[in-house]
């Protein structure tokens, strides 16, 4: 058998193995395709109940009934002693958290259904009101009559005044058509179902927050009971949350940009529930991502403490929160003031800024220079330095050249502002020195006033 024949035989065997392995997968693939086709058909259906089946499900009714029973009872810390999973309410809390995630998905589906149906009446409303719940409430309030935008108190509780003004202007120029009574009734049914699901979600959050002080006290202290309940629900419970690394906890609750057309809002990438918590949002925007990483790391430690039901009083949570707040304060401190560095050459010559510009000192006096250690300079240089110190204005390091800081305006106590010519003043001083202190000067003859005798 040649090499080519062996290669063909190997390819045939590999093809047979792939066919044999695909037999077990043939049962799953059609099921997935059927579900996708059924979902697409349901989205184009007339009734919202054909796509939103959570509200009428048995699981939803059982969980809400259990929540109502536990809310009527007072929580007891003795019931949650030992492992967290041993608490009688723990399975209900986990199921309730999972139910909130399903409610969010159901709300997205209903929002898409309402958006597709109401686009016939007001297609521009989708871009003007990007929030799903606000859009649903607005559709329920407006209905067929878009003139309700003006002077509507209920709409002012949903949207801002600027948004209402834009919506009213756009509604007056829209090309939408009137909805029939059946279409309007189906829209109202979908809106009512979405609002009831949203109310049930808030009811679940209230229940979970009331029990978080017993289930996860340390985690609730750091990020709050609401955020702690959300990340526990997405993680699938406190035990699963304690096993996750900090980088994954930070991304819990992150919304992907591709939501299969459910929403057109732009979201921040790699930001979850922790990023939107109150402790992170209290910082400036440029520090929030860094703060979210720090808070996620501390939440990991707190979740591991709570999973073993240690520190039930929240001592570890308070310590971790204090550490977070200290680091937040450190990040927001202003930078230290830079110290003014003195010129080494001027220091050698005995000229320095003294204590000017140095923090912690109110002294202005120039530092004393030790004559024994001072640099030796010639008398000619000393006279030159003395001459430069007399001149008005500043001097640069280039000899006999006035710097840009030299000014011809002087302040006097009597006249206020006075224009002075530095060159004229310098020339006047030079003439006086030449007259009285020059090496070529001679004795002058002075005539006495009384005797008239010449004296020398």
C-alpha positions as CSV (number, residue, x, y, z in Angstrom):
1,X,0.0,0.0,0.0
2,X,1.4,3.4,-1.0
3,X,1.5,6.5,1.2
4,X,-1.4,8.0,-0.7
5,X,-3.6,4.9,-0.1
6,X,-2.8,5.0,3.6
7,X,-3.7,8.7,3.8
8,X,-7.0,8.1,2.1
9,X,-7.8,5.2,4.4
10,X,-7.1,7.4,7.5
11,X,-9.4,10.1,6.1
12,X,-12.2,7.5,5.5
13,X,-11.8,6.2,9.1
14,X,-12.0,9.8,10.5
15,X,-15.1,10.5,8.5
16,X,-16.8,7.4,9.8
17,X,-15.9,8.4,13.4
18,X,-17.4,11.8,12.9
19,X,-20.6,10.3,11.5
20,X,-20.8,7.9,14.4
21,X,-20.3,10.7,16.9
22,X,-22.9,12.8,15.3
23,X,-25.6,10.3,16.0
24,X,-25.8,11.2,19.6
25,X,-26.0,14.9,18.8
26,X,-28.8,14.6,16.2
27,X,-31.3,14.5,19.0
28,X,-30.2,17.9,20.5
29,X,-29.7,20.0,17.4
30,X,-33.2,19.8,16.1
31,X,-34.5,20.8,19.5
32,X,-32.4,23.9,19.6
33,X,-33.5,24.9,16.1
34,X,-37.1,24.3,16.9
35,X,-36.9,26.6,20.0
36,X,-35.3,29.3,17.9
37,X,-38.0,29.1,15.2
38,X,-40.7,29.0,17.8
39,X,-39.3,32.1,19.5
40,X,-39.2,33.9,16.2
41,X,-42.8,32.9,15.4
42,X,-44.0,33.9,18.9
43,X,-42.4,37.4,18.6
44,X,-44.6,38.1,15.6
45,X,-47.7,36.8,17.5
46,X,-50.7,38.9,18.4
47,X,-50.8,38.2,22.2
48,X,-48.0,38.9,24.7
49,X,-48.8,35.6,26.5
50,X,-47.5,33.6,23.6
51,X,-44.0,34.9,24.3
52,X,-44.1,35.9,28.0
53,X,-44.9,32.7,29.9
54,X,-43.3,33.5,33.2
55,X,-46.2,35.3,34.7
56,X,-48.6,32.3,34.3
57,X,-46.0,29.7,35.3
58,X,-46.4,27.5,38.3
59,X,-42.8,28.1,39.5
60,X,-43.3,31.9,39.6
61,X,-46.5,31.5,41.7
62,X,-44.9,29.0,44.2
63,X,-41.8,31.2,44.8
64,X,-43.9,34.4,45.3
65,X,-46.2,32.5,47.7
66,X,-43.2,31.3,49.8
67,X,-41.8,34.8,49.8
68,X,-45.1,36.2,51.2
69,X,-45.1,33.5,53.9
70,X,-41.6,34.3,55.0
71,X,-42.2,38.1,54.9
72,X,-45.0,37.7,57.4
73,X,-42.7,35.9,59.8
74,X,-40.0,37.6,61.8
75,X,-36.4,36.5,60.9
76,X,-34.5,34.8,63.7
77,X,-30.7,34.7,63.8
78,X,-30.8,31.3,65.6
79,X,-32.3,29.7,62.5
80,X,-29.2,30.5,60.4
81,X,-26.6,29.2,62.7
82,X,-24.1,26.8,61.2
83,X,-23.6,26.5,57.5
84,X,-25.4,29.1,55.4
85,X,-27.0,26.4,53.2
86,X,-28.6,24.9,56.4
87,X,-30.8,27.9,56.8
88,X,-34.4,27.1,56.0
89,X,-34.8,30.4,54.0
90,X,-31.6,30.0,52.0
91,X,-33.2,27.9,49.2
92,X,-36.0,30.4,48.9
93,X,-33.5,33.3,48.7
94,X,-31.5,31.6,46.0
95,X,-34.6,30.8,44.0
96,X,-35.9,34.4,44.5
97,X,-32.6,35.8,43.2
98,X,-32.7,33.5,40.2
99,X,-36.3,34.5,39.6
100,X,-35.2,38.2,39.4
101,X,-32.8,37.3,36.5
102,X,-35.7,35.6,34.7
103,X,-37.9,38.6,35.3
104,X,-35.3,40.9,33.7
105,X,-35.2,38.7,30.6
106,X,-39.0,38.6,30.5
107,X,-39.1,42.4,30.7
108,X,-36.7,42.7,27.8
109,X,-38.9,40.3,25.7
110,X,-42.1,42.3,26.5
111,X,-40.3,45.5,25.8
112,X,-39.4,44.3,22.3
113,X,-43.0,43.1,21.7
114,X,-44.4,46.5,22.7
115,X,-41.8,48.3,20.7
116,X,-42.6,46.4,17.6
117,X,-46.3,46.8,18.0
118,X,-46.3,50.5,18.9
119,X,-43.9,51.5,16.2
120,X,-46.9,51.5,13.9
121,X,-48.4,54.5,15.9
122,X,-45.2,56.3,17.1
123,X,-42.0,54.9,15.6
124,X,-39.8,57.8,16.9
125,X,-40.6,57.1,20.5
126,X,-38.1,54.2,20.7
127,X,-35.1,56.6,20.1
128,X,-36.5,59.3,22.4
129,X,-37.1,57.0,25.4
130,X,-34.4,54.4,25.5
131,X,-35.2,53.0,29.0
132,X,-37.4,49.9,28.8
133,X,-39.7,50.6,31.8
134,X,-40.0,54.3,30.9
135,X,-40.9,53.3,27.4
136,X,-43.6,50.9,28.6
137,X,-45.1,53.4,31.0
138,X,-45.1,56.1,28.3
139,X,-46.9,53.8,25.8
140,X,-49.5,52.9,28.5
141,X,-50.1,56.6,29.2
142,X,-50.3,57.8,25.6
143,X,-52.1,55.0,23.8
144,X,-53.6,56.2,20.5
145,X,-53.9,59.9,21.5
146,X,-50.5,61.5,21.3
147,X,-51.9,64.8,22.3
148,X,-51.7,63.6,25.9
149,X,-48.0,64.7,26.0
150,X,-49.0,68.2,26.7
151,X,-49.8,69.2,30.4
152,X,-49.9,65.6,31.5
153,X,-49.0,65.2,35.2
154,X,-48.7,61.4,35.0
155,X,-46.2,61.7,32.2
156,X,-44.1,64.2,34.2
157,X,-43.6,61.5,36.8
158,X,-42.2,59.2,34.2
159,X,-40.0,61.5,31.9
160,X,-38.1,64.7,32.4
161,X,-39.5,68.0,31.2
162,X,-36.9,68.2,28.4
163,X,-37.8,64.7,27.1
164,X,-41.5,65.5,27.3
165,X,-41.0,68.6,25.2
166,X,-39.1,66.6,22.5
167,X,-41.7,63.8,22.5
168,X,-44.5,66.3,22.1
169,X,-42.8,68.1,19.2
170,X,-42.0,64.8,17.5
171,X,-45.5,63.4,18.1
172,X,-47.0,66.4,16.2
173,X,-44.9,65.5,13.1
174,X,-45.0,61.7,13.2
175,X,-46.1,59.6,10.3
176,X,-47.6,56.9,12.4
177,X,-51.1,55.4,11.9
178,X,-53.9,54.9,14.4
179,X,-54.1,51.5,16.2
180,X,-57.2,49.4,16.2
181,X,-59.1,48.7,19.4
182,X,-57.7,45.1,19.4
183,X,-54.1,46.2,18.9
184,X,-54.5,48.8,21.6
185,X,-56.0,46.2,24.0
186,X,-53.1,43.8,23.4
187,X,-50.6,46.6,24.1
188,X,-52.3,47.5,27.3
189,X,-52.2,43.9,28.4
190,X,-48.5,43.7,27.7
191,X,-47.9,46.9,29.5
192,X,-49.8,45.7,32.6
193,X,-47.9,42.4,32.6
194,X,-44.6,44.2,32.4
195,X,-45.4,46.6,35.3
196,X,-46.7,43.7,37.4
197,X,-43.5,41.8,36.8
198,X,-41.5,44.8,37.7
199,X,-43.5,45.2,40.9
200,X,-42.9,41.5,41.8
201,X,-39.1,42.0,41.1
202,X,-39.0,44.9,43.6
203,X,-41.0,42.8,46.1
204,X,-38.4,40.1,45.8
205,X,-35.6,42.6,46.3
206,X,-37.2,43.9,49.5
207,X,-37.5,40.4,50.9
208,X,-33.9,39.5,50.0
209,X,-32.6,42.7,51.5
210,X,-34.4,42.1,54.7
211,X,-32.8,38.7,55.0
212,X,-29.3,39.7,53.9
213,X,-28.3,40.8,57.4
214,X,-28.6,37.2,58.5
215,X,-27.3,35.5,55.4
216,X,-24.4,37.7,54.3
217,X,-23.9,40.5,56.9
218,X,-20.3,41.4,56.0
219,X,-21.0,41.5,52.3
220,X,-24.1,43.7,52.9
221,X,-22.0,46.2,54.9
222,X,-19.5,46.8,52.1
223,X,-21.8,47.2,49.1
224,X,-25.3,47.4,50.6
225,X,-28.0,44.7,50.8
226,X,-29.5,45.5,47.4
227,X,-26.2,45.1,45.5
228,X,-25.2,42.0,47.6
229,X,-28.5,40.4,46.8
230,X,-28.1,41.1,43.1
231,X,-24.6,39.6,42.8
232,X,-25.6,36.6,44.9
233,X,-28.5,36.0,42.5
234,X,-26.3,36.2,39.4
235,X,-23.6,34.0,41.0
236,X,-26.2,31.4,42.0
237,X,-25.8,31.6,45.8
238,X,-23.4,32.6,48.4
239,X,-21.3,29.5,48.1
240,X,-20.7,29.9,44.4
241,X,-20.0,33.6,45.0
242,X,-17.3,32.7,47.6
243,X,-15.6,30.5,45.1
244,X,-15.3,33.2,42.4
245,X,-12.2,35.3,41.9
246,X,-12.5,39.1,42.3
247,X,-12.1,39.8,38.6
248,X,-15.2,37.8,37.9
249,X,-17.2,39.2,40.7
250,X,-16.6,42.7,39.3
251,X,-18.3,41.7,36.0
252,X,-21.4,40.2,37.6
253,X,-24.4,41.9,36.2
254,X,-22.6,43.4,33.2
255,X,-24.8,44.0,30.2
256,X,-23.6,43.0,26.8
257,X,-24.0,45.3,23.9
258,X,-25.6,42.6,21.8
259,X,-28.9,41.9,23.4
260,X,-30.6,40.4,20.3
261,X,-32.3,43.6,19.6
262,X,-33.9,43.9,23.0
263,X,-32.3,47.3,23.8
264,X,-30.5,50.0,21.9
265,X,-29.0,51.8,24.9
266,X,-25.3,52.1,25.1
267,X,-23.8,50.6,28.2
268,X,-20.4,50.8,29.7
269,X,-18.2,47.7,29.0
270,X,-16.9,45.5,31.8
271,X,-19.1,47.2,34.4
272,X,-21.5,45.2,36.6
273,X,-23.5,45.7,39.8
274,X,-20.5,46.7,41.9
275,X,-19.5,49.5,39.5
276,X,-23.1,50.9,39.8
277,X,-23.2,50.6,43.6
278,X,-23.4,53.7,45.8
279,X,-19.9,53.2,47.3
280,X,-18.3,53.3,43.8
281,X,-20.6,56.0,42.3
282,X,-19.7,58.4,45.1
283,X,-16.2,58.8,43.5
284,X,-15.2,60.9,40.5
285,X,-15.7,59.2,37.1
286,X,-11.9,58.8,36.5
287,X,-11.5,56.7,39.7
288,X,-14.6,54.5,39.5
289,X,-13.0,51.6,37.5
290,X,-10.1,51.5,39.9
291,X,-12.5,51.6,42.9
292,X,-14.7,48.8,41.4
293,X,-11.6,46.5,41.3
294,X,-10.8,47.3,44.9
295,X,-14.4,46.8,46.1
296,X,-14.6,43.5,44.2
297,X,-11.5,42.2,45.9
298,X,-12.9,43.1,49.4
299,X,-16.3,41.6,48.5
300,X,-14.5,38.3,47.7
301,X,-13.0,38.2,51.2
302,X,-16.4,39.2,52.8
303,X,-18.3,36.5,50.8
304,X,-15.8,33.8,52.0
305,X,-16.3,34.9,55.6
306,X,-20.0,34.8,55.2
307,X,-20.1,31.5,53.5
308,X,-18.7,29.9,56.7
309,X,-21.0,32.0,58.8
310,X,-18.2,33.7,60.7
311,X,-18.3,37.3,62.1
312,X,-22.1,37.4,62.2
313,X,-22.0,40.8,63.8
314,X,-20.3,42.3,60.7
315,X,-16.9,43.1,62.3
316,X,-14.9,41.9,59.2
317,X,-17.2,43.9,56.9
318,X,-16.7,47.1,58.9
319,X,-12.9,46.6,58.8
320,X,-12.9,46.0,55.1
321,X,-15.1,49.0,54.5
322,X,-12.9,51.3,56.6
323,X,-9.9,50.1,54.6
324,X,-11.7,50.9,51.3
325,X,-12.7,54.4,52.5
326,X,-9.1,55.1,53.6
327,X,-7.8,54.2,50.2
328,X,-10.5,56.3,48.6
329,X,-9.4,59.3,50.7
330,X,-5.8,58.7,49.8
331,X,-6.6,58.6,46.0
332,X,-8.4,62.0,46.3
333,X,-5.7,63.8,48.2
334,X,-4.0,66.7,46.3
335,X,-0.5,66.1,45.2
336,X,2.3,67.3,47.5
337,X,3.7,70.8,47.0
338,X,7.0,70.8,45.2
339,X,9.9,72.3,47.1
340,X,11.8,75.2,45.6
341,X,15.4,74.1,44.9
342,X,18.0,76.7,45.4
343,X,20.8,77.4,42.9
344,X,24.0,75.8,44.1
345,X,26.2,78.5,42.6
346,X,24.2,81.3,44.4
347,X,24.5,79.3,47.6
348,X,28.3,79.2,47.2
349,X,28.4,82.9,46.7
350,X,26.4,83.5,49.9
351,X,23.1,84.4,48.2
352,X,20.1,82.2,48.7
353,X,16.3,82.4,49.1
354,X,16.6,81.6,52.8
355,X,13.4,80.0,54.1
356,X,11.2,81.4,51.4
357,X,9.0,78.7,49.8
358,X,9.9,76.0,52.4
359,X,6.9,74.4,54.1
360,X,6.6,74.6,57.9
361,X,8.6,77.8,58.3
362,X,7.4,81.3,58.6
363,X,10.9,82.8,58.5
364,X,11.9,85.2,55.7
365,X,15.4,86.1,57.0
366,X,18.3,84.9,54.9
367,X,20.4,82.1,56.2
368,X,23.6,83.0,57.9
369,X,26.7,82.2,55.8
370,X,29.8,80.9,57.4
371,X,32.7,83.1,56.4
372,X,35.2,80.3,56.9
373,X,33.5,77.9,54.5
374,X,32.2,80.5,52.0
375,X,33.6,80.4,48.5
376,X,36.5,82.9,47.9
377,X,35.7,85.5,45.3
378,X,37.8,88.4,44.0
379,X,37.2,92.0,45.0
380,X,36.4,92.9,41.4
381,X,33.5,90.3,41.4
382,X,32.3,91.7,44.8
383,X,32.1,95.2,43.4
384,X,30.3,94.0,40.3
385,X,27.7,92.2,42.5
386,X,27.3,95.2,44.7
387,X,26.8,97.4,41.6
388,X,24.2,95.0,40.2
389,X,22.3,95.0,43.5
390,X,21.8,98.8,43.3
391,X,20.2,98.8,39.8
392,X,16.4,99.0,39.6
393,X,14.7,96.0,38.3
394,X,16.2,92.5,38.0
395,X,19.3,91.3,36.3
396,X,19.9,88.2,34.2
397,X,23.0,86.0,34.4
398,X,24.4,87.8,31.4
399,X,26.5,90.7,32.6
400,X,25.1,94.2,32.0
401,X,21.9,93.0,30.3
402,X,18.5,93.8,31.8
403,X,16.2,90.9,32.2
404,X,12.6,90.8,31.2
405,X,11.5,91.3,34.8
406,X,12.9,94.9,34.9
407,X,10.0,97.3,35.2
408,X,9.7,101.0,34.7
409,X,6.7,101.3,37.1
410,X,7.4,101.8,40.8
411,X,5.0,102.0,43.7
412,X,5.5,105.0,46.1
413,X,3.5,105.6,49.4
414,X,2.6,109.2,48.4
415,X,2.1,109.2,44.7
416,X,0.9,105.6,44.1
417,X,2.1,104.6,40.7
418,X,5.3,106.4,39.4
419,X,7.0,105.8,36.1
420,X,10.7,105.4,36.6
421,X,13.5,105.1,34.1
422,X,15.9,102.4,35.4
423,X,18.7,103.5,33.1
424,X,18.4,107.2,34.1
425,X,18.6,106.2,37.8
426,X,21.6,104.0,37.2
427,X,23.3,106.8,35.3
428,X,22.6,109.3,38.1
429,X,24.2,107.0,40.7
430,X,27.2,106.5,38.5
431,X,27.7,110.2,38.0
432,X,27.5,110.8,41.8
433,X,30.1,108.1,42.5
434,X,32.3,109.5,39.8
435,X,32.1,112.9,41.3
436,X,32.7,112.2,44.9
437,X,34.4,108.8,45.2
438,X,36.4,108.6,42.0
439,X,40.2,108.0,42.1
440,X,40.6,111.1,40.0
441,X,38.7,113.4,42.3
442,X,40.5,116.4,43.9
443,X,39.9,118.7,46.9
444,X,37.6,121.6,46.2
445,X,37.9,125.1,47.4
446,X,35.1,126.2,49.6
447,X,34.5,129.9,50.5
448,X,33.5,130.7,54.1
449,X,30.3,132.6,54.5
450,X,31.3,134.8,57.5
451,X,35.0,135.4,57.2
452,X,35.3,135.1,53.5
453,X,38.6,133.2,53.9
454,X,39.4,130.5,51.5
455,X,39.7,127.1,53.1
456,X,40.9,123.9,51.8
